[in-house]
């Protein structure tokens, strides 16, 4: 009896274990993990489409900003892409515009699904049942894609799938490529060549390092100037960009201008030769007249000083030059209308000019002989000797008139003359 009862219990226990396993459509991994993220009360589901779900399994954790927010519920293939059903906790909110990527949870190879929020959130969130559309992952756009012949030394393990972080195998494979064929093997040769180049030049290196320090210090002191020059160059570039049509026209007309210069080559050569001849002639004239210039140059100072002493008289005289004999300001008060009739008699004889206009310029009389102002020579009887008379400015003594005396010998006193008045008759 005991043997039969033990066999019966063993058959019942085996049936109890095999029944749930037989009820599974796939395998043990398809069952929900007890206590997994996104399986509690209030949890909801969304879906995400990624190009490939290799190494991702059901119940894998779902992470966002390095925090576990849910788990993978199901994975299926739709239109040559992987559609992943995601379970999320009730307090998790996924911004719209997010996308999913597969990442490595540990170096041992376990994977998780990473939800990457958008760089600029719109403030809207994914509702339960919505889907994260498949997008061109920014990380994938930065990876070079070789076209045509494959890159030597790069195996299939080094090719990064889209929307997927590099795996441990891919990182180690890329590191092996760098170590084996990336130039590190030539570091020994580089160090050896540097040792040969710098060997025996310790003094030069000892002086080079302080100079380098001085150069770096000077550049550091000129940082503001360098930045200002860079800003100025940026402004110049912007200004040139604004004038792009004008610059383009100038570049288009450049060949024509060059052709014109080529056509005028003979004339240009002749002009340059004439300029050379002119320079030689000017040098010859300057060499011959050097002595005269040395005499004229000091006298120019005297001439200019005399011209400066005229003051406003010269400029005021120019005011009447074009409107002689009236000033410009007085024409409106003298001439009423557009024209005026006049009858002028001009006496331009030498005698008249000598007595009037020529007396002020010093061409005649004592001034013409002396070359300077005659002073009181005009008032003297002898104009040739009066300027040289030292006592010409001393006034002559006045003659005293004798006073008349009275008969008794006394000086008569001054009395006021009597005044008379006339009365008008009636």
Secondary structure, 3 states (H helix, E strand, C coil): CHHHHHHHHHHHHHHHHHHHHHHCCCCHHHCCCCCCCCCCCCCEEEEEEECCCCCCCCCCEEEECCEEEEEEEEEEEECCEEEEEEEECCCCCCECCCEEEEEECCCCCCEEEEEECCCCCCCCECCCCCEECCCCCHHHHCCCCCCCCCCCCCCHHHCCCCCECCCHHHHHHHHHHHHHHCCHHHHHHHHHHHHHHHCCCHHHHHHHHHHHHHHHHHHHHCHHHHHHHHHHHHHHHHHHHHCHHHHHHHHHHHHHHHHHHHHCHHHHHHHHHHHHHHHHHHHHHHHHCHHHHHHHHHHHHHHHHHHHHCCHHHHHHHHCCCCCCCCHHHHHHHCCCCCCCCCCCCCCCHHHHHHCCHHHHCCCHHHHHHCCCCHHHHCCCCCCCHHHCHHHHCCCCCCCCCCCECCCCCECCCCCCCCCCCCCCC
